[in-house]
Amino acid sequence: MKLYYTPGTCSLSPHIVLCEAGYDYDLEKVNLREHTTESGKDYYAINEKGAVPYLELGDGQVLSEGVAIVQYLADNKPESNLIPAVGTIDRAQVQEWLNYITSEVHKAHWPIFRADLVGDQAKEVFIDKVKKAYSYVSDHLADKEYLACDKFTVADAYMFTVLRWHKGVGLDLNKWSVLVEYQKRISERSAVKKVMEFEGISL
């Protein structure tokens, strides 16, 4: 099993899940600007979408969307307790969070990173969208340690990943003290520490 990743991007989420679940896996870093791998390969020849994360399975099959990857990984290591059983309300709630993060939080950051393409006016619109998302998540976590099921799940791995981008879009997370504590709590997990140290990133 091999994960293609770029440090600090959305591929951090499946990287955390791989480590949390105790998988044996290989990693290959991708330069997304040049679309080449650390070993010098054309990344488009490996993944025609040209994005990370990208997971090659041992049997030759592949997965290329983070939300699908983390669910697959958790389902195949049920003892890790990273996702509830299919058909339960707890499972649906975790999937609800995964969908909210990918559609409302993750995607709202990209135009801010690329203000050179979208313009300053559009950038402000998306900054406001991110602020509202942070406030929504903060309110939800006000009396909770994790997003769902009263325990760490794949949804937390993804939310942790996306919240790390606050500096990149010029937002001070201290305005949401609940999120600061949430990030700190997740970052103290041994698997998360290990992955962040490997990728050379910090909060």
N, CA, C and O of each residue as an XYZ file, in Angstrom:
812
protein
N       0.850     -1.186      0.000
C       0.000      0.000      0.000
C       0.887      1.239      0.000
O       1.818      1.346      0.799
N       0.591      2.182     -0.909
C       1.402      3.398     -0.993
C       0.498      4.616     -1.072
O      -0.464      4.657     -1.839
N       0.840      5.620     -0.244
C       0.127      6.888     -0.266
C       1.005      7.942     -0.919
O       2.139      8.166     -0.497
N       0.481      8.582     -1.941
C       1.129      9.738     -2.533
C       0.610     10.963     -1.793
O      -0.599     11.150     -1.656
N       1.529     11.796     -1.316
C       1.141     12.892     -0.443
C       1.990     14.132     -0.729
O       3.054     14.060     -1.345
N       1.482     15.261     -0.260
C       2.245     16.506     -0.241
C       2.117     17.064      1.166
O       0.998     17.233      1.650
N       3.226     17.357      1.840
C       3.167     17.776      3.241
C       2.188     18.918      3.502
O       2.187     19.930      2.801
N       1.356     18.732      4.528
C       0.449     19.781      4.975
C      -0.817     19.956      4.169
O      -1.684     20.738      4.558
N      -0.950     19.252      3.054
C      -2.162     19.360      2.242
C      -3.226     18.398      2.779
O      -3.064     17.820      3.854
N      -4.308     18.233      2.025
C      -5.389     17.355      2.461
C      -4.966     15.895      2.563
O      -5.673     15.087      3.166
N      -3.826     15.549      1.984
C      -3.335     14.171      2.123
C      -2.878     13.867      3.544
O      -2.638     12.708      3.882
N      -2.753     14.901      4.383
C      -2.420     14.686      5.784
C      -3.468     13.827      6.471
O      -3.136     13.021      7.340
N      -4.727     13.990      6.091
C      -5.818     13.246      6.712
C      -5.668     11.730      6.544
O      -5.651     11.026      7.553
N      -5.558     11.188      5.317
C      -5.344      9.744      5.189
C      -4.006      9.283      5.750
O      -3.885      8.141      6.193
N      -3.003     10.147      5.737
C      -1.721      9.787      6.340
C      -1.918      9.533      7.839
O      -1.396      8.559      8.382
N      -2.667     10.407      8.497
C      -2.973     10.215      9.915
C      -3.742      8.928     10.127
O      -3.442      8.169     11.049
N      -4.734      8.673      9.282
C      -5.558      7.467      9.427
C      -4.729      6.204      9.229
O      -4.894      5.235      9.970
N      -3.847      6.203      8.245
C      -2.957      5.054      8.038
C      -2.153      4.755      9.302
O      -2.011      3.600      9.703
N      -1.636      5.800      9.912
C      -0.818      5.630     11.113
C      -1.671      5.239     12.310
O      -1.293      4.348     13.070
N      -2.808      5.887     12.491
C      -3.713      5.582     13.600
C      -4.176      4.133     13.547
O      -4.282      3.475     14.582
N      -4.452      3.632     12.346
C      -4.995      2.282     12.180
C      -3.923      1.201     12.215
O      -4.241      0.012     12.253
N      -2.666      1.602     12.205
C      -1.580      0.627     12.294
C      -1.263     -0.097     11.007
O      -0.801     -1.238     11.039
N      -1.500      0.537      9.879
C      -1.173     -0.076      8.580
C       0.335     -0.088      8.345
O       1.068      0.751      8.871
N       0.780     -1.048      7.551
C       2.110     -1.001      6.955
C       1.935     -0.310      5.603
O       1.127     -0.748      4.784
N       2.669      0.743      5.370
C       2.458      1.502      4.134
C       3.736      2.205      3.721
O       4.638      2.448      4.523
N       3.775      2.520      2.434
C       4.864      3.310      1.876
C       4.332      4.691      1.527
O       3.127      4.886      1.361
N       5.242      5.637      1.418
C       4.878      7.007      1.092
C       5.726      7.515     -0.062
O       6.897      7.156     -0.188
N       5.131      8.349     -0.899
C       5.925      9.044     -1.920
C       5.450     10.481     -2.000
O       4.274     10.758     -2.237
N       6.390     11.386     -1.796
C       6.068     12.811     -1.809
C       5.845     13.288     -3.242
O       6.513     12.844     -4.177
N       4.885     14.207     -3.388
C       4.560     14.764     -4.704
C       4.759     16.274     -4.678
O       4.303     16.949     -3.755
N       5.437     16.799     -5.686
C       5.551     18.231     -5.888
C       4.380     18.639     -6.779
O       4.391     18.381     -7.983
N       3.369     19.277     -6.184
C       2.155     19.582     -6.934
C       2.338     20.720     -7.934
O       1.561     20.843     -8.880
N       3.347     21.541     -7.734
C       3.584     22.618     -8.701
C       4.201     22.076     -9.992
O       3.863     22.506    -11.095
N       5.106     21.129     -9.819
C       5.774     20.553    -10.989
C       5.151     19.239    -11.429
O       5.478     18.717    -12.495
N       4.243     18.700    -10.600
C       3.581     17.422    -10.863
C       4.585     16.303    -11.113
O       4.493     15.533    -12.069
N       5.547     16.259    -10.199
C       6.523     15.174    -10.223
C       6.595     14.556     -8.838
O       6.287     15.204     -7.838
N       7.003     13.298     -8.791
C       7.150     12.622     -7.508
C       8.592     12.772     -7.017
O       9.481     13.194     -7.757
N       8.790     12.423     -5.776
C      10.120     12.525     -5.189
C      11.132     11.651     -5.934
O      12.326     11.952     -5.952
N      10.650     10.574     -6.546
C      11.543      9.690     -7.305
C      11.720     10.145     -8.752
O      12.379      9.474     -9.545
N      11.119     11.300     -9.090
C      11.320     11.880    -10.410
C      10.322     11.465    -11.471
O      10.537     11.728    -12.654
N       9.231     10.821    -11.071
C       8.227     10.379    -12.043
C       7.220     11.490    -12.347
O       6.990     12.383    -11.532
N       6.632     11.413    -13.532
C       5.548     12.311    -13.919
C       4.303     11.896    -13.137
O       3.778     10.800    -13.334
N       3.837     12.768    -12.256
C       2.714     12.383    -11.403
C       1.428     12.184    -12.198
O       0.594     11.357    -11.827
N       1.259     12.927    -13.277
C       0.066     12.741    -14.109
C       0.021     11.331    -14.710
O      -1.056     10.801    -14.984
N       1.180     10.740    -14.909
C       1.218      9.379    -15.445
C       0.774      8.367    -14.391
O       0.383      7.248    -14.721
N       0.837      8.763    -13.135
C       0.406      7.896    -12.032
C      -1.053      8.161    -11.692
O      -1.847      7.233    -11.540
N      -1.393      9.440    -11.575
C      -2.750      9.851    -11.225
C      -3.169     10.964    -12.167
O      -2.686     12.090    -12.053
N      -4.056     10.663    -13.086
C      -4.427     11.633    -14.109
C      -5.133     12.860    -13.530
O      -5.203     13.897    -14.190
N      -5.664     12.756    -12.290
C      -6.269     13.929    -11.657
C      -5.194     14.920    -11.223
O      -5.460     16.115    -11.094
N      -3.985     14.424    -10.998
C      -2.886     15.287    -10.618
C      -2.953     15.839     -9.212
O      -2.241     16.787     -8.881
N      -3.802     15.254     -8.377
C      -4.010     15.752     -7.018
C      -3.618     14.694     -5.993
O      -3.480     13.515     -6.316
N      -3.445     15.134     -4.772
C      -3.253     14.218     -3.648
C      -4.462     14.379     -2.723
O      -5.113     15.424     -2.725
N      -4.761     13.343     -1.933
C      -4.061     12.073     -1.786
C      -4.407     11.090     -2.910
O      -5.416     11.223     -3.603
N      -3.530     10.108     -3.055
C      -3.745      9.024     -4.012
C      -3.196      7.766     -3.368
O      -2.034      7.722     -2.964
N      -4.031      6.745     -3.273
C      -3.652      5.524     -2.566
C      -3.617      4.344     -3.514
O      -4.617      4.017     -4.154
N      -2.456      3.706     -3.601
C      -2.311      2.470     -4.369
C      -2.432      1.297     -3.399
O      -1.719      1.231     -2.398
N      -3.331      0.387     -3.703
C      -3.525     -0.776     -2.857
C      -2.626     -1.918     -3.317
O      -2.109     -1.898     -4.434
N      -2.447     -2.891     -2.469
C      -1.548     -3.992     -2.784
C      -1.975     -4.824     -3.966
O      -1.146     -5.477     -4.600
N      -3.280     -4.811     -4.277
C      -3.771     -5.629     -5.384
C      -3.827     -4.866     -6.703
O      -4.368     -5.363     -7.691
N      -3.269     -3.662     -6.716
C      -3.234     -2.883     -7.939
C      -4.361     -1.882     -8.090
O      -4.315     -1.032     -8.979
N      -5.377     -1.966     -7.237
C      -6.466     -0.996     -7.298
C      -6.024      0.311     -6.644
O      -5.062      0.350     -5.878
N      -6.763      1.392     -6.972
C      -6.394      2.706     -6.458
C      -7.626      3.468     -5.974
O      -8.752      3.193     -6.390
N      -7.384      4.427     -5.091
C      -8.412      5.369     -4.643
C      -7.803      6.757     -4.685
O      -6.625      6.938     -4.374
N      -8.619      7.751     -5.075
C      -8.038      9.073     -5.274
C      -8.784     10.222     -4.614
O      -8.462     11.377     -4.892
N      -9.748      9.969     -3.767
C     -10.443     11.038     -3.057
C     -10.307     10.795     -1.561
O     -10.561      9.693     -1.075
N      -9.905     11.834     -0.837
C      -9.608     11.681      0.575
C     -10.730     11.098      1.410
O     -10.494     10.232      2.252
N     -11.949     11.564      1.184
C     -13.085     11.075      1.969
C     -13.316      9.585      1.729
O     -13.638      8.849      2.661
N     -13.154      9.139      0.491
C     -13.297      7.712      0.183
C     -12.147      6.918      0.791
O     -12.350      5.828      1.324
N     -10.943      7.469      0.708
C      -9.765      6.766      1.209
C      -9.865      6.516      2.711
O      -9.642      5.395      3.169
N     -10.199      7.553      3.479
C     -10.208      7.371      4.938
C     -11.291      6.394      5.382
O     -11.093      5.647      6.340
N     -12.434      6.392      4.696
C     -13.483      5.431      5.056
C     -13.052      4.004      4.726
O     -13.286      3.077      5.503
N     -12.428      3.843      3.578
C     -11.944      2.518      3.191
C     -10.913      2.017      4.201
O     -10.988      0.874      4.653
N      -9.965      2.860      4.548
C      -8.923      2.460      5.489
C      -9.502      2.091      6.846
O      -9.108      1.088      7.441
N     -10.432      2.894      7.333
C     -11.032      2.624      8.643
C     -11.885      1.363      8.615
O     -11.865      0.582      9.567
N     -12.626      1.158      7.546
C     -13.474     -0.037      7.442
C     -12.656     -1.320      7.427
O     -13.102     -2.356      7.921
N     -11.468     -1.246      6.863
C     -10.639     -2.442      6.770
C      -9.746     -2.659      7.989
O      -8.961     -3.606      8.037
N      -9.874     -1.779      8.959
C      -9.223     -1.954     10.259
C     -10.258     -1.613     11.336
O     -10.092     -0.640     12.072
N     -11.328     -2.416     11.427
C     -12.411     -2.078     12.362
C     -11.956     -1.997     13.805
O     -12.559     -1.287     14.610
N     -10.894     -2.722     14.138
C     -10.384     -2.690     15.504
C      -9.809     -1.321     15.877
O      -9.590     -1.037     17.054
N      -9.565     -0.477     14.875
C      -9.036      0.861     15.147
C     -10.111      1.810     15.673
O      -9.799      2.851     16.252
N     -11.389      1.443     15.468
C     -12.522      2.259     15.933
C     -12.492      3.676     15.365
O     -12.882      4.632     16.036
N     -12.030      3.802     14.138
C     -11.943      5.119     13.517
C     -13.203      5.510     12.762
O     -13.349      6.656     12.338
N     -14.121      4.549     12.592
C     -15.404      4.855     11.958
C     -16.427      3.832     12.435
O     -16.107      2.649     12.550
N     -17.656      4.272     12.717
C     -18.696      3.337     13.169
C     -19.148      2.391     12.058
O     -18.822      2.578     10.886
N     -19.894      1.388     12.451
C     -20.379      0.375     11.517
C     -21.372      0.959     10.514
O     -22.127      1.881     10.820
N     -21.347      0.394      9.308
C     -22.291      0.796      8.257
C     -23.718      0.559      8.733
O     -24.012     -0.464      9.352
N     -24.595      1.502      8.442
C     -26.001      1.358      8.785
C     -26.387      1.960     10.116
O     -27.569      1.996     10.456
N     -25.419      2.434     10.875
C     -25.719      3.044     12.174
C     -25.839      4.557     12.032
O     -25.293      5.152     11.103
N     -26.567      5.171     12.971
C     -26.686      6.625     12.952
C     -25.330      7.268     13.203
O     -25.037      8.335     12.665
N     -24.499      6.618     14.022
C     -23.156      7.152     14.264
C     -22.351      7.224     12.968
O     -21.633      8.195     12.728
N     -22.476      6.192     12.138
C     -21.786      6.184     10.837
C     -22.281      7.346      9.981
O     -21.487      8.067      9.375
N     -23.582      7.517      9.940
C     -24.157      8.590      9.129
C     -23.685      9.959      9.615
O     -23.465     10.860      8.805
N     -23.528     10.121     10.916
C     -23.075     11.401     11.450
C     -21.616     11.680     11.091
O     -21.245     12.817     10.800
N     -20.794     10.630     11.115
C     -19.410     10.809     10.687
C     -19.368     11.168      9.204
O     -18.602     12.045      8.806
N     -20.174     10.508      8.388
C     -20.227     10.817      6.963
C     -20.772     12.224      6.723
O     -20.350     12.914      5.795
N     -21.710     12.638      7.566
C     -22.240     13.997      7.484
C     -21.107     15.018      7.680
O     -21.018     16.006      6.951
N     -20.258     14.768      8.659
C     -19.130     15.659      8.908
C     -18.113     15.613      7.777
O     -17.604     16.651      7.354
N     -17.816     14.418      7.289
C     -16.867     14.313      6.170
C     -17.353     15.122      4.969
O     -16.572     15.819      4.321
N     -18.643     15.022      4.683
C     -19.200     15.764      3.551
C     -19.201     17.263      3.795
O     -18.937     18.043      2.879
N     -19.492     17.670      5.013
C     -19.477     19.098      5.334
C     -18.059     19.663      5.201
O     -17.863     20.741      4.641
N     -17.093     18.936      5.713
C     -15.710     19.415      5.648
C     -15.251     19.557      4.202
O     -14.668     20.575      3.829
N     -15.514     18.536      3.390
C     -15.008     18.563      2.012
C     -15.716     19.598      1.151
O     -15.097     20.210      0.281
N     -17.023     19.800      1.388
C     -17.784     20.690      0.510
C     -17.827     22.131      0.998
O     -17.879     23.056      0.188
N     -17.804     22.335      2.318
C     -17.968     23.680      2.856
C     -16.700     24.281      3.452
O     -16.497     25.493      3.376
N     -15.851     23.455      4.041
C     -14.665     23.989      4.717
C     -13.432     23.891      3.823
O     -12.777     24.897      3.547
N     -13.123     22.695      3.380
C     -11.959     22.469      2.518
C     -12.012     23.350      1.268
O     -11.071     24.092      0.985
N     -13.095     23.266      0.539
C     -13.184     23.956     -0.751
C     -13.213     25.468     -0.612
O     -12.863     26.180     -1.553
N     -13.627     25.973      0.551
C     -13.662     27.426      0.743
C     -12.265     28.002      0.901
O     -12.058     29.193      0.667
N     -11.299     27.172      1.296
C      -9.935     27.665      1.477
C      -9.206     27.882      0.143
O      -8.415     28.817      0.016
N      -9.466     27.036     -0.831
C      -8.672     27.067     -2.056
C      -8.673     28.426     -2.760
O      -7.603     28.896     -3.148
N      -9.837     29.080     -2.942
C      -9.805     30.376     -3.638
C      -8.996     31.430     -2.888
O      -8.474     32.363     -3.498
N      -8.890     31.284     -1.555
C      -8.109     32.247     -0.779
C      -6.627     32.036     -1.040
O      -5.864     32.992     -1.179
N      -6.228     30.764     -1.103
C      -4.837     30.459     -1.432
C      -4.464     30.984     -2.816
O      -3.320     31.375     -3.050
N      -5.439     30.992     -3.733
C      -5.170     31.407     -5.110
C      -5.886     32.710     -5.441
O      -6.589     32.813     -6.445
N      -5.695     33.693     -4.585
C      -6.315     35.004     -4.814
C      -5.825     35.630     -6.113
O      -6.496     36.484     -6.693
N      -4.638     35.196     -6.571
C      -4.115     35.712     -7.832
C      -4.995     35.312     -9.006
O      -4.970     35.949    -10.059
N      -5.772     34.252     -8.816
C      -6.663     33.784     -9.879
C      -8.087     34.305     -9.722
O      -8.763     34.592    -10.709
N      -8.542     34.425     -8.465
C      -9.953     34.768     -8.249
C     -10.176     36.245     -7.970
O     -11.298     36.730     -8.119
N      -9.132     36.980     -7.566
C      -9.279     38.404     -7.282
C      -9.600     38.677     -5.824
O     -10.089     37.804     -5.107
N      -9.319     39.899     -5.397
C      -9.482     40.269     -3.988
C     -10.936     40.225     -3.514
O     -11.202     39.834     -2.377
N     -11.869     40.619     -4.367
C     -13.273     40.640     -3.957
C     -13.767     39.224     -3.678
O     -14.448     38.978     -2.682
N     -13.419     38.304     -4.558
C     -13.817     36.909     -4.348
C     -13.116     36.332     -3.123
O     -13.690     35.533     -2.383
N     -11.878     36.742     -2.920
C     -11.132     36.273     -1.752
C     -11.870     36.631     -0.476
O     -11.989     35.797      0.422
N     -12.365     37.851     -0.380
C     -13.088     38.284      0.821
C     -14.362     37.473      1.039
O     -14.731     37.173      2.174
N     -15.024     37.124     -0.051
C     -16.232     36.301      0.056
C     -15.902     34.955      0.675
O     -16.628     34.464      1.540
N     -14.805     34.362      0.230
C     -14.446     33.040      0.732
C     -13.850     33.101      2.135
O     -13.999     32.152      2.904
N     -13.182     34.191      2.483
C     -12.717     34.353      3.861
C     -13.905     34.394      4.801
O     -13.880     33.786      5.871
N     -14.943     35.109      4.405
C     -16.148     35.164      5.226
C     -16.792     33.781      5.353
O     -17.306     33.417      6.411
N     -16.755     33.023      4.265
C     -17.314     31.666      4.282
C     -16.532     30.773      5.250
O     -17.122     29.987      5.992
N     -15.194     30.899      5.238
C     -14.368     30.116      6.149
C     -14.634     30.517      7.594
O     -14.737     29.653      8.465
N     -14.747     31.807      7.858
C     -15.038     32.278      9.212
C     -16.346     31.684      9.732
O     -16.422     31.243     10.879
N     -17.362     31.675      8.893
C     -18.656     31.117      9.296
C     -18.540     29.619      9.575
O     -19.165     29.105     10.502
N     -17.744     28.928      8.776
C     -17.541     27.498      8.993
C     -16.807     27.259     10.304
O     -17.176     26.368     11.070
N     -15.769     28.049     10.569
C     -15.041     27.913     11.828
C     -15.981     28.132     13.019
O     -15.923     27.402     14.008
N     -16.832     29.128     12.913
C     -17.768     29.420     14.000
C     -18.758     28.278     14.194
O     -19.087     27.920     15.325
N     -19.229     27.712     13.097
C     -20.160     26.580     13.192
C     -19.503     25.396     13.887
O     -20.095     24.791     14.781
N     -18.287     25.064     13.483
C     -17.573     23.938     14.089
C     -17.267     24.234     15.553
O     -17.388     23.356     16.408
N     -16.871     25.466     15.838
C     -16.579     25.861     17.211
C     -17.802     25.700     18.104
O     -17.702     25.179     19.215
N     -18.945     26.142     17.621
C     -20.185     25.996     18.401
C     -20.499     24.530     18.657
O     -20.919     24.157     19.753
N     -20.294     23.713     17.652
C     -20.576     22.275     17.794
C     -19.656     21.641     18.834
O     -20.083     20.773     19.596
N     -18.401     22.070     18.865
C     -17.415     21.469     19.764
C     -17.383     22.107     21.151
O     -16.567     21.726     21.990
N     -18.251     23.058     21.391
C     -18.217     23.784     22.663
C     -18.325     22.861     23.871
O     -17.722     23.130     24.910
N     -19.086     21.777     23.746
C     -19.252     20.838     24.865
C     -18.847     19.415     24.472
O     -19.293     18.435     25.067
N     -17.984     19.332     23.447
C     -17.555     18.019     22.955
C     -16.051     18.012     22.731
O     -15.450     19.057     22.482
N     -15.447     16.837     22.821
C     -14.023     16.709     22.512
C     -13.793     16.384     21.048
O     -12.766     16.751     20.478
N     -14.759     15.687     20.434
C     -14.610     15.260     19.043
C     -15.893     15.545     18.271
O     -16.931     15.825     18.871
N     -15.825     15.475     16.956
C     -16.961     15.853     16.118
C     -18.156     14.930     16.269
O     -19.298     15.387     16.239
N     -17.905     13.625     16.432
C     -19.005     12.657     16.472
C     -18.620     11.462     17.338
O     -17.441     11.171     17.537
N     -19.631     10.784     17.842
C     -19.459      9.493     18.524
C     -18.670      9.573     19.841
O     -18.323      8.542     20.418
N     -18.391     10.784     20.310
C     -17.642     10.966     21.561
C     -16.257     10.322     21.512
O     -15.709      9.933     22.543
N     -15.696     10.214     20.306
C     -14.348      9.656     20.176
C     -13.728     10.149     18.872
O     -14.416     10.659     17.988
N     -12.414      9.983     18.778
C     -11.688     10.377     17.579
C     -12.083      9.475     16.414
O     -12.057      8.250     16.528
N     -12.447     10.090     15.299
C     -12.803      9.340     14.085
C     -12.086      9.950     12.881
O     -11.353     10.931     13.007
N     -12.314      9.353     11.723
C     -11.718      9.877     10.491
C     -12.162     11.315     10.218
O     -11.447     12.069      9.559
N     -13.332     11.694     10.720
C     -13.803     13.073     10.536
C     -12.886     14.055     11.267
O     -12.633     15.155     10.776
N     -12.395     13.660     12.430
C     -11.486     14.526     13.182
C     -10.137     14.642     12.482
O      -9.522     15.708     12.487
N      -9.678     13.553     11.883
C      -8.424     13.606     11.134
C      -8.524     14.624      9.999
O      -7.568     15.352      9.730
N      -9.670     14.675      9.341
C      -9.880     15.592      8.234
C     -10.050     17.028      8.730
O      -9.465     17.953      8.166
N     -10.850     17.218      9.786
C     -11.045     18.569     10.308
C      -9.734     19.148     10.826
O      -9.435     20.320     10.596
N      -8.965     18.339     11.513
C      -7.660     18.772     12.001
C      -6.789     19.255     10.837
O      -6.125     20.287     10.929
N      -6.806     18.501      9.761
C      -6.022     18.832      8.571
C      -6.415     20.185      8.004
O      -5.553     21.013      7.710
N      -7.699     20.409      7.853
C      -8.178     21.642      7.224
C      -7.993     22.852      8.142
O      -7.659     23.939      7.670
N      -8.206     22.676      9.435
C      -8.037     23.796     10.363
C      -6.590     24.287     10.413
O      -6.337     25.442     10.757
N      -5.646     23.416     10.072
C      -4.241     23.834     10.040
C      -3.997     24.948      9.024
O      -2.991     25.653      9.101
N      -4.900     25.103      8.091
C      -4.696     26.074      7.018
C      -5.060     27.504      7.409
O      -4.973     28.407      6.577
N      -5.463     27.726      8.654
C      -5.909     29.067      9.048
C      -4.823     30.120      8.821
O      -5.121     31.243      8.414
N      -3.568     29.758      9.082
C      -2.480     30.714      8.869
C      -2.322     31.041      7.386
O      -2.056     32.182      7.009
N      -2.492     30.021      6.564
C      -2.322     30.212      5.130
C      -3.336     31.157      4.516
O      -3.083     31.758      3.472
N      -4.486     31.289      5.165
C      -5.512     32.201      4.650
C      -5.593     33.473      5.500
O      -6.503     34.285      5.331
N      -4.633     33.635      6.413
C      -4.538     34.875      7.174
C      -5.525     35.024      8.313
O      -5.886     36.142      8.680
N      -5.970     33.902      8.881
C      -6.915     33.970     10.001
C      -6.226     33.563     11.303
O      -5.385     32.664     11.325
N      -6.594     34.232     12.367
C      -6.065     33.941     13.692
C      -7.026     32.991     14.399
O      -8.140     33.375     14.758
N      -6.589     31.746     14.596
C      -7.473     30.750     15.199
C      -7.794     31.078     16.653
O      -8.753     30.539     17.205
N      -7.023     31.940     17.274
C      -7.287     32.310     18.656
C      -8.641     32.982     18.835
O      -9.149     33.076     19.953
N      -9.223     33.448     17.738
C     -10.567     34.016     17.803
C     -11.607     32.934     18.080
O     -12.744     33.223     18.454
N     -11.189     31.678     17.886
C     -12.061     30.537     18.164
C     -11.324     29.632     19.162
O     -10.721     28.632     18.773
N     -11.379     29.985     20.429
C     -10.591     29.281     21.453
C     -10.930     27.795     21.523
O     -10.068     26.974     21.838
N     -12.172     27.451     21.233
C     -12.575     26.041     21.236
C     -11.793     25.273     20.171
O     -11.389     24.132     20.398
N     -11.584     25.890     19.022
C     -10.840     25.234     17.944
C      -9.356     25.115     18.274
O      -8.704     24.145     17.888
N      -8.826     26.107     18.991
C      -7.425     26.035     19.421
C      -7.237     24.825     20.328
O      -6.272     24.076     20.174
N      -8.153     24.631     21.272
C      -8.067     23.499     22.193
C      -8.270     22.173     21.450
O      -7.610     21.177     21.746
N      -9.174     22.176     20.502
C      -9.434     20.977     19.686
C      -8.186     20.587     18.904
O      -7.791     19.421     18.904
N      -7.565     21.556     18.239
C      -6.344     21.286     17.488
C      -5.239     20.761     18.397
O      -4.527     19.822     18.041
N      -5.101     21.365     19.562
C      -4.077     20.937     20.504
C      -4.329     19.495     20.948
O      -3.399     18.694     21.042
N      -5.594     19.177     21.218
C      -5.966     17.833     21.664
C      -5.629     16.790     20.598
O      -5.080     15.732     20.905
N      -5.959     17.095     19.356
C      -5.681     16.152     18.273
C      -4.172     16.031     18.050
O      -3.663     14.934     17.821
N      -3.470     17.139     18.116
C      -2.034     17.139     17.837
C      -1.242     16.341     18.864
O      -0.106     15.945     18.599
N      -1.822     16.105     20.017
C      -1.126     15.368     21.072
C      -1.267     13.854     20.931
O      -0.642     13.108     21.685
N      -2.069     13.394     19.990
C      -2.177     11.962     19.739
C      -0.855     11.452     19.163
O      -0.245     12.111     18.321
N      -0.423     10.297     19.611
C       0.897      9.801     19.208
C       1.007      9.630     17.698
O       2.039      9.967     17.116
N      -0.038      9.113     17.051
C       0.006      8.920     15.600
C       0.089     10.253     14.872
O       0.804     10.382     13.878
N      -0.640     11.239     15.368
C      -0.626     12.564     14.738
C       0.748     13.202     14.892
O       1.272     13.790     13.946
N       1.323     13.089     16.066
C       2.677     13.602     16.284
C       3.664     12.970     15.307
O       4.486     13.657     14.701
N       3.567     11.663     15.167
C       4.481     10.931     14.293
C       4.358     11.400     12.848
O       5.364     11.613     12.171
N       3.136     11.559     12.384
C       2.896     11.963     10.997
C       3.364     13.391     10.762
O       3.996     13.680      9.746
N       3.058     14.277     11.688
C       3.461     15.678     11.525
C       4.981     15.813     11.533
O       5.548     16.598     10.772
N       5.626     15.054     12.387
C       7.091     15.082     12.415
C       7.664     14.570     11.104
O       8.633     15.127     10.588
N       7.069     13.508     10.560
C       7.542     12.950      9.288
C       7.372     13.981      8.159
O       8.269     14.161      7.336
N       6.217     14.650      8.132
C       5.949     15.607      7.054
C       6.649     16.942      7.274
O       6.684     17.785      6.377
N       7.206     17.134      8.467
C       7.915     18.375      8.744
C       6.991     19.560      8.904
O       7.315     20.664      8.466
N       5.832     19.347      9.530
C       4.853     20.417      9.697
C       4.504     20.587     11.168
O       4.794     19.718     11.990
N       3.882     21.707     11.490
C       3.471     21.985     12.857
C       2.097     22.626     12.840
O       1.528     22.857     11.774
N       1.560     22.915     14.024
C       0.264     23.585     14.074
C       0.387     25.016     13.545
O      -0.603     25.747     13.506
